[in-house]
Amino acid sequence: MKLDAASMAASSNEQRNRALENAAEKLRAHAAEVFAENEKDLAAATEAGIAPAVMKRLKFNEDKLNDVLAGIRQLVSLPDPLGKVSLARELDEGLRLYRVSCPIGVIGVIFEARPDALVQISTLCIKSGNCAILKGGKETTYTNRALFRLIHEAVTEAGLPENALLQAEQHSEIDELLSCDRDVDLLIPRGSNAFVQYIMNNTKIPVMGHADGICHIYVDKAADFGKAVPIIVDAKTQYTAACNAVETLLVNREIAGEFLPLLAEALKAEHVRLLGTREVREIIDVTEITEDEFREYLDLAVSVKLVKDVDEAVSHINRFGSHHTDSIITEDRETALKFMQMVDSAGVYQNCSTRFADGFRYGFGAEVGISTGKIHARGPVGLEGLVTYKYKLFGDGHIVGDYAAGRRQFHFRDLEKDADRD
Amino acid sequence: MKLDAASMAASSNEQRNRALENAAEKLRAHAAEVFAENEKDLAAATEAGIAPAVMKRLKFNEDKLNDVLAGIRQLVSLPDPLGKVSLARELDEGLRLYRVSCPIGVIGVIFEARPDALVQISTLCIKSGNCAILKGGKETTYTNRALFRLIHEAVTEAGLPENALLQAEQHSEIDELLSCDRDVDLLIPRGSNAFVQYIMNNTKIPVMGHADGICHIYVDKAADFGKAVPIIVDAKTQYTAACNAVETLLVNREIAGEFLPLLAEALKAEHVRLLGTREVREIIDVTEITEDEFREYLDLAVSVKLVKDVDEAVSHINRFGSHHTDSIITEDRETALKFMQMVDSAGVYQNCSTRFADGFRYGFGAEVGISTGKIHARGPVGLEGLVTYKYKLFGDGHIVGDYAAGRRQFHFRDLEKDADRD
């Protein structure tokens, strides 16, 4: 089935908002049915002996419903991301160029477990005028089917094309989707690291997201320990399963003797397991490992290593990190700026917790996800990550031959951006 | 060998401009040596029986030198693409977020034949603070080596890192480069369609460029024939080898009887071979082919097909086109706007030649290339296609736990963009 990206690109903001409002109404009106379908999934999961942590993510209840409804209301209130003019220029008399934002086209969304992700991402695609192919995890087949049906009805009743949204249900369809590089413009995977890594390694379609999040904090010799210790405790323990939790601490050798005992005491009080290089073990009690064994724990554990200076910290981060978010603790402005210029990550911080890397905390509202890629969108990505642009050129019989022969000249005059003829 | 992207990211605009000025001086001072090396390549090419058209592209003479020197001078005069602040926001008292442009990192440049491309792209990378791995065609080994040596000297003498530029000379190194998805952030191929297609199909690294350029012109029933005919002649004949030359004409069935004879007469006067569907052959003299046989000719030949309306034209273009540049000829504003919204191409034009799709004609100055991808940069790409951004967050001991517990609240206050502390 071919998705109707061209019609979606021509839809109005009013139609797209109406589809979102319809979706919110339908989800509210048919909540009991959705919850009943979710019970079927939960029962099957219980029978299959699914782990309690996963069970929690499978659940779609009143709380989750309220969250997605709040998200939809917020989306409706956002300005239209399409038709924004970022360049308006008269090339010559009667020849006007506009660079205008437009949908990317067809977004493939592949997610594990969480049925609320289906609602969240499909509504982001609707708002941004994209078509979406949605493939959820088999653990929530019943819930996904019920949610998809309601959203699809909402879309068609708003006059948007029947083929704006497509649901893929078979597991084999993941590989099929990954091979559709002619028809799918962007993939957004949501799930475990291994899952995202698999997607990234098995497709030619651009992937927006992140596999691992190996975030670092470098404690400089000019660090204020009174800031360093609480920041590290926060970054490690506030939510250990998050991709922006800190996984590796780099400590300047000059202050290690004084700082590490303070740090160890604070982390041990929070039951954080410490691992570190031999040099670290000579100062505090850690499980000795080499830097090649440092990894993403997503748990109450952290790796520690000593470095000579900010340059060595930068080298370590760029080599072993995942280009997500890294922080320096220092009172020295020059050192901080150097760190922030040289560390090749989406987020580079001074004197604050890596846990701030999040669309909500950046004040972005609706979040598509966090991207560690450097092409297109980077870091926490809002609706703008789902749009691209095209150049519209309005002429009146203009031909290049006239300019090549010198009969006419370009004059390149910038126009008011709101003067778009579109 | 590891490229020193971190040091390049920390370089100043002055250093990068000095490197460019050094390069221009050295190229001028050592022109005779470079031309002599080029003579060796040309002699080898003559001996190997290389086609005259290719020979022309291998040549590096006074004219080509003057072109690249003019390009370098223009690059020096452009503002620094790095350090531009596109978002500045105080999240809370003392917690300030900036989104700042920065280099992408390491750019792999793979080009066939033209040695001037080596100078052009390496200087664009220098200006934008990127490291570059340059792999030229074996036909110009001597010329490339001479050019690279001069540019590399210019870079190091300006105080930029030794490892900012790397030259790859072995053919086997192409496949090695394509597999370096951990170390290379973006590939820019320059060469034939088959060459670019090979690159795109054999790497996980994002590729910026275009393989084919199957551009369309749709002649609507509300077309002014006095504009349509010269535009089509220009788009087809002004420079047939260009990717933005028109390859397929779609003509509204209602006007075909009247329009096609006019068109055929004009194109035949320019020695353009006409190919078309059976329906077209019933009106004018064309070689009959089916729409599946339409292709990119890059020559004095064009395919013609009749369509019912703008919707059918859009469907054909989105299915058979290459998302490059497509034009509608119509006096009907609504039809034009619909075409421009629904055609999924980097350039969508009304009443002008597809040949306008070009960075110089858009007034962009230095051009990296034309991209038909929809992620990152699209259409003619200037320096901005070689930069990304990072988020810099400056705090003073801020932790997420305080906000999660409600002890502190974000206030999201936009700051002056020039107030960047960086």
Interface residues (C-beta under 8 A of the other chain):
Chain A: A5 A6 S7 A9 A10 R89 L91 L95 L97 C102 I104 G105 D185 L186 M200 N201 K204 P206 D224 G226 K227 P230 I231 V233 D234 A235 Q238 Y239 V314 S315 N318 A336 L337 K338 M340 Q341 M342 V343 D344 S345 A346 G347 V348 Y349 Q350 N351 C352 S353 R355 F356 A357 R361 Y362 G363 G373 K374 I375 H376 R378 G379 P380 T388 Y389 K390 Y391 K392 L393 F394 G395 D396 G397 H398 I399 V400 G401 Y403 A404 F410 F412 D422
Chain B: A5 A6 S7 A9 A10 R89 L91 L95 L97 C102 I104 G105 D185 L186 M200 N201 K204 P206 D224 G226 K227 P230 I231 V233 D234 A235 Q238 Y239 V314 S315 N318 A336 L337 K338 M340 Q341 M342 V343 D344 S345 A346 G347 V348 Y349 Q350 N351 C352 S353 R355 F356 A357 R361 Y362 G363 G373 K374 I375 H376 R378 G379 P380 T388 Y389 K390 Y391 K392 L393 F394 G395 D396 G397 H398 I399 V400 G401 Y403 A404 F410 F412 D422
